[in-house]
Amino acid sequence: MCILYWIQFMDKTTLGSSAILGITQSTHLTTNQYNWLGTIFYLSYLAFEFPQALALQRFPVAKWMSLNIFVWAVALCSHAACKSFGGLFAVRLVLGMCEGSITAGFMIVSSMFYTRTEQTLRVGYWFLMNGTGKSHRPPILPYLTSVTAQIISGFISFGSLHIKTAGFEPWQWLMIITGILTLITSVSFWFFFPDSPTNAWFLTPQERAVAVMRLKENQTGVENKHFKKEQMIEALLDPKTWLFALFSALDNVPNSLTNQRQIIVSSFGFSTLQTTLLGCVDGAVEIVTIWTGVTIAARTGSRAWVAFFYLIPNVLGTILVNVLPWSNKVGLLFAVWITGVGTTGFVISLSWVSAVTAGHTKRVTTNAIMLGAYCVGNAAGPFMWQAKYKPRNRVPWIVIGVCYAACMFLVLAIRYLLVAENKRRDEEPVVDDGYNDVFVERLAKDGSGVMEKVKVDKEFLDLTDIQNREFRYVY
């Protein structure tokens, strides 16, 4: 999971890296067209998010993601053949279509393999690959051995800049190199990634049973291939679904910086080589802040407050970018760097929403809504970066600051809602809801062919968090 997340994030940043390697000149892109290439990726992601979510429930998770990664790799390599905005528009659309399976699939897999406390750390670990290249066992080795995707991408871009071939430019080499890495990953995923704990090749039959039973504390079940309409409706009517969605949308409007960051740093007065290498620091900032943030959240159980405090540097950074003298390029650079600290809040929200949502169809639907909102924010963001606002880009930075400030209050609103609901359930009288004595029939293990009744634990009945009144929300 860590390797794939590193690959897919590096692939997304290739557009930003290509901007200073000559793609805009080679394909004759205007500022507005370049912004559209960032937007179409997320509009496509949005359009295909719910179909991807349904496919992830119906088909084996690993195999479906493998197919998407393979198509992703082909589309990425195809960038090198594009000579115009139209061609780039088409391949970016395909990338967005495939991307919809990755984060949603990972959120499902994380909830199938790990307890709620562990999910916070594990989601943090694979999100660190926005950040990491290699990962070993938790809790600290992923951090110590990781090399950020932005660092690796920065060095690949730096190397591509030095490739001198007739008729093939550095940005094209960047697309080919990253595309080949993605292709190798897709093949590895097909053969080595498990669909669920029940068929994980690296576990013995006994270990698979233990892996399932240890998730009883989640009270969310493991997996269910049947789509339940009533759970989808419940997800749509649940207030916390839309609070998480609003947080996701607002927190990702600033994510347009992914494709603008190197252009902004270059505008401060740094050379192309300096800009390429300075991009490595962004990855280092994310590694340190995400790792410390998810570790604190897991140990204290305080997801909302950690997200709140980690968003403060982001607001501060947007203020500094606007008020520091334009001649203070080092100060401006540091201001841009600290706006990466708040990524921790979104990472925490990914594990948080899975931990407070039970019922497989409801969780799939909620994930799709949240990631759909993620697409809306990312699709809207690029249009802030208009040529008329350059070089200071005051308007975009003000919008980004307002979005981060709103996110700070949203996480506290979600916390208040969950605390109130837990208190309400604690005060409810204990009643028999009919879910404590559920039996299924199966063939007896003695081989006699006789059918026997077996009691099913309430935790594995695929109940939603609203149906199961024993469920308690974490915050």
Buried (B, 14 or more C-beta within 10 A) or exposed (E): BBBBBBBBBBBBBBBBBBBBBBBBEBBEBEBEBBBBBBBBBBBBBBBBBBEBBBBBBEBBBBEBBBBBBBBBBBBBBBBBEBEEBEBBBEBBBBBBBBBBBBBBBBBBBBBBBBBBBBBBBBBBBBBBBBBBBEBEEBBEEBBEEBBBBBBBBBBBBBBBBEEEEEEEBBBBBBBBBBBEBBBBBBEBBBEEBBBBBBEBEEBEEEEBEEBBEBBBEBBBBBBBEEBBEEBBEBBEEBEBBBBBBBBBBBBBBBBBBBBBBBBBBBBBBBEBEEBBBBBBBBBBBBBBBBBBBBBBBBEEBBBBBBBBBBBBBBBBBBBBBBEBEEEEBEBBBBBBBBBBBBBBBBBBBBBBBBBBBBBBBBBBBBBBBBBBBBBBBBBBBBBBBBEEEEEEBEBBBBBBBBBBBBBBEBBBBBBEBBEEBBEEBEEEEEEEEEBEEEEEEEEEEEEEEEEEEEEEEBBBBBBBBBBBBEBBBBB
